[in-house]
Amino acid sequence: MAGIDIRGLAKRNATITGLYRRLQYRRTAQDPWEGVPDGFRNLPVGRLQLPGTLAEWEAQRLGVRAIVIQCLGHLPARPASLNVRTISTDQKDGYRIERFVFHNGVDSEVPGYIAIPDKRNGKLPAVLAMHGHSSSAENLIGYKPNAQTVAEPLVRRGYVVLAIDNYFSGDRCGAGPAGSLERHAEKPDQEISLTKLNLWLGRTLWGMMLRDQQIALDYLETRPEVDPQRIGAQGMSMGSTQAWWLGAIDDRIKAVVGVACLTRYEDLIAVRQLGAHGIYYFVPGILSHFDTEGILALLAPRPFLALTGDSDPGSPLEGLRKLEQILPRLYALYGQPNAFRNVIYPRTGHVYSDPMKQAMMDWFDQFLRG
């Protein structure tokens, strides 16, 4: 254990735990809009007009998707040709992990990992795994195990798993506009700098993060081990939000599992929890058109499983209940009522529990193993 500051880690974990407990208390200690000043109670929030028929929705869907993409800003085109370099290969028991890097064609190199089962009978389904805030691809793949580690159980079930580091995370810490001045993962400096810079350039940090995931998806499709028609996306917290946003803007994602961070933006305001999400989360203009149901509607009829604790401060229960009323109506238009499922875990906060992991794997088995 030489070189590891155990007391420092314990102190940091205690601080994080205490923060979530305080947030959860504030979440459960008030009714919606209690304590919200009058000036913020009647905001010009847009509403998604729910269609009555599938034909109406398919015509409306084009405009909804255009709005979602437009709100992400003027994103540069993805590289026409990939230049992915394999850095190392690590043979495990029954699978191997390749560490790779690609340049995103704009401002930085993107490191990542791909885990591939040794035993293959034809092309395999794949999962694009996305990490949470203050986490990394190393956590997902298992080199720094934590609650978000999912690669090994998925690989042992026959999936190829790919994960990259987001801007300001993992090996990309210190690779922002201020370089080494912002290399500390536990501080939001790099995230804030990148947000400011991208706004200056007419785009969003969130859009650039999704763009990197699309490049990772481009790479995943080229792998000879992968069936490009059976690619899913999963993540926890920030990774959950990325998973359903990516599925909304990119139809190559065939199934989605989001753990925590399913919410409606208006309900976050109502329970005074805008502070439960980082600055990356906020997309200019989106709420003037519609709430998150407008984004999530774009997933239908592709399978979407949401797993959320009832005491997660970033996922107000009132918003979850509203989504439970809205999204099934869109899935029903396609005759796929069972392709959307929202599971709310009682007395549960912002976590990725073992039962949630099992539900995630069962969902992909049901819809990607075909």
N, C-alpha and C positions, 0 to 999 in steps of 0.2 A: 504493500500500500504506500510505498515511498512516493513522495511528491504530491500526494492527494491531500488537500486540505479538508479533512473530515468535518471539522468544526464549522468551516466555512460553508460546506455543502449542507450540513444540517441546519445552519442558521438560515441559509437561503430557502431551503425547503419549508422551514417553519414559517418564514415570511410569506411565501407563496400560499401555503395552506391557510394562514391567518387572513390573507387578503381575500381568498375565495369565501372563507367563512363570513367575513364582514359583508362581502358583496351579496352572499346568499341571504344574510339577515336583512339587508336593505331590500332585497327582492321580495321577501315574504312578509315584511313588516308594513307594507302599504298596499292600498288598492290602486289600480291603474289611474293615472293622472293626479293622484294625491301628491301634493307638494310641487307640482309642475306650475310655474308661473303662468298667468293668464295669456301672456303674449306668445306662448309656445303651445297653446292648446288647440288652436284652429289653424294649423299650417296648411299651405296649398298643396296637399298630398293628392297625387293622381290615383285613379282607380282603374283596375283592369276590368274591362267589360267582358263578362263571361258569355261565351257563345252558347247558342241553343242547339246547334248541329255541328257535326264534324266538318262539313263543307264551310260553314261560317268560320270555324276556328282555323282551318287550314289557310283560308284567305287572310285572316287576322294575324296568324302566326308570323307571317313574313314581316309585317310591320313591327310586331313586338320584338322579334329577333334583331331587326335593324336598329331599334332604339337601344337595346341592350349593348350591342356592339359599338354603337356611336358613343354611348356614355363612357366607354373605356378609353376614348380619345383616339388620336391619330397614330395608331400603332404602325411601326415599320413592318414591311412585308417580311415574312420568315425567310431564312436562307433557302435559295433554290436548290442547292446541293449541300448535303451534310458532310461535315468533316469531323467525324467522331474518332477520337484517339483512345485506344485501350491502354490504360496506365499499368494495370496489374490484374492478375487472375489468382483467385484464392479457392483452392479445391476443398470443399467441405464433404461431410459424409452424406453422399447421395445427391449433391448439387454443387455447383460452382458459382462464385460471385466474381463478376468482372467490374473493375473500377474504370470509369471512362470520363472523358471531358469533351465538350463541344463548345465552340464559340457561338453566341447567339446572334452574331451578325450586327450587333449594335454597340454594346459597351463592355461585355464581360464574357469570360469563360464560365461554363456551367459544369460543375462536377456532379457525378452521379454514380449509381451502382445498378447492375442488373443481375438478378439471381435466376439461374436456369437449372431445372431438374436434369439429372444424368440420364434417367430412363424416360424415353420419349417414344410414343407410337403415333407418328404424324405430328402435325402442328398443334401447339398447345394454346389454351386460353391464357390471357395475360392480365395483370392488374397494375395500373399506374398508381403507386402509393404516394400520398402527399402528407408532409409533416405539418405539425402545428407551429404556432408562434413560439419562438425560443427553443425549437427542436431542430432536427436535421435529418438528412438522408441516412446518416450513420445510425441514428436511433431506429429508423424504420427497418433498416437492413440487418441490424443486430450487433453492430460493432460497439455501440454504446447503448446497451439494452435499457429500455424504459417501457412505460405502458403502451407506447405507440409502436413497439416492435411487432411487425406482422409478417416479415418476409419468410422466415423459416416455416411456420405452419402452412402458409399458402403454397410455398414451393413443394412441400411434402405432400400436398394434395394435388400436385400436378400443374401449378400455375407458374408462369414466368412473372417475375416481379421487378419493376423498375422504379427507382426513386432518384430525384435530383434535389440539390440544395436550392432553396429559393434565394432571391436577393436578400441580403443582410443576415443570412443563416449559414450555419455550418462552416465549410471551408471558404465561403464567400464573405465571411466577416472580415472587414478591413479592405474590401475590394470595391467600395463605393466611391463617390466623388471626393471624399476627404482621405481616402486611402487608409493608412495605418492609424490615423487619429481616431478612427471609428471601428476598431477591430474587436471591441468587447461585445460578445453576443448578448450579455445581460442588459445592455443599455440600448435605448431606442434611437441613438444618434444617427446611425446609418439609415435606418428606416425613414426617419424624418427628412434627412437630406435628400434621399432618393425620391420621396414624395414631392418635395419642393421642386427639385430639378425637373421631374417629369411633368409637373403642372406648368412650369415655364415653357416646356416644349410641346404643350398641347396634348399631352397624353397622361395616363394615370399609372402609378406604380402597380396597382392591382392588374391593370391591363397588361403591363410588361411581365408580371409574374405569370399570368395565364398564357401569355405568348411563349414563355420559356417552357411551360408544360406542354404546349402544342408542339414545340420542337422535339421535346422528349417523346411525344406520341409519334411524331414523324419517324424518329429513330426506331421506336418499338415496332412500328409497322415493317421496317426493313429487315428485322431479325428473321432468319430462316426458321427459327424454332417457333415463331408466333403466328397464330391465326389472326389476321387483322380484323376479322369479323367477330371476334370474341374478346374484346378488350374492355375491361371495367376500370372504374376509378373509385378509390376509397381514401378517406382521411379523417383525422380527428381535429376538432377545433378549427384553426385557420385552414388546415388541410381538408376538413369537411366542406367548408365554404368554397374552397378551390374545386373540389370534386363536383359539386352541383353547378357551379358557374361554368366549369369547363364542359360539362355535359350539355349545358344550355347553348353554348356557342359552337360546339363541335360534335357533330352527329357520329363521329367515329367511336365515341364512348357509348358502349352498348348497355351498360348497367352501372349504377351508382350506389354507393353506401356512404352516408354522411353521419359521423358520430359527433354529437354536440354542435353548437353554433347554427342550428336551424332556427330561424327567427323571422319575424316581420319587423322592418325598421321602425314603423310607427309605434309598435308595441314596446320597442326599446326606449323610445322617448317617453312613453306613458309610464314606465316604471323607473325612469331616471337611470338607465344603464348604458348610455352611450360610451361610458368609460370602460365597459367590459370588453371592448374590442379595440385593437390597435388602429392606427391611422391608415394602414393599408386597406382597411375594410370599407372605406367610405368612397363611393363612386359618385362624382358630381352629376347632378341632374336626374339620377335614376328615380328618386322618390317623387319627382314632379310628374312622372309618367305613370308609375304604379309601384306597389310594394313588391316584396320578394316573390309573391305568387306569379308575377309576370315573368320572372327569370325561371322559376321552377316549372312553370307551365310548359316551357320549351323542352323539358325532358320527356314529356309524354309522347308516345306510349312506352318509352324505354323504362325498364324497371328501376325504381328508386326506393331505397330503404333508408329511413331516418331513425336514428337511435339517440335519444336525448334524455337526460335526467330532469326530473320535475323541479329541481332546485338549482339548475344551472343558471347563473345570473345573466349570461349572454343570450339565453333562449327563453324569453318570457313565456310562461305557460299559456297565457291568453292568446299569444300569437300562434303557438302550436295548434291550439284548438281551432283557430280560424283557418289555418292551412288544412286541417283535417276536413273542413267543410268545403273548401274550394277545390283542392287538387283532385279528389276522387271524381268530381264532376267532369274534369278534363280527361282523365283516364277512361271514364265510362264512355265518352264519345268514341273511343277507339275499341270499345268492347274488351278493355283490359283492366277491370276493376282491381284485380289482385296484383298488378304490377307496381302499385304504390302502397307502401306500408309505413305508418308512423308509430313507433314504439316509444312510449314515455315510461321511464323507470322511476318508481316511487322512491322518495327519500334518497335521491341520487343527485350529485352535483356535476361538476365539469370533469368527467372521467371517461376512460376507455377501459371498461371492465372486461374480464374474461368472458362472461356471458355475451357481451356486445361483440367481442371478437368471434365467438362461435356463430352468432347470428349473421355477422358479416360474411363469414366463409360459407355458411349454408345458403345465403342469398346468391352468392356468385355460383355455387354449385348448381342451384336451381336454374339460373338464367344464362350461364356461360359455358357449362360443361357439355351441353347439347349433343 
